Amino acid sequence: MTVERALRMAAGIVVLVSLALAHFVSLNWLWLTAFVGLNLLQSAFTNWCPAMMIFRAIGLKDATCGTK
């Protein structure tokens, strides 16, 4: 698994969990969904995200052209 795939997977999981928490616990959990969305948006422009540093620290590699 690459850093980029792990980032998308983690973001998807956090969004789904926060939506479930908003439905069952409190609508304030939607702020977490908004935070993830904004973080993904800024990451698209800067190619930097705190989660990427964590994934690299645990040994995941960056994607390179031509690999699957």
Secondary structure, DSSP 8 states (H G I E B T S, - for coil): -BHHHHHHHHHHHHHHHHHHHHHHT-GGGHHHHHHHHHHHHHHHHHS--HHHHHHHHTT-B---TT--
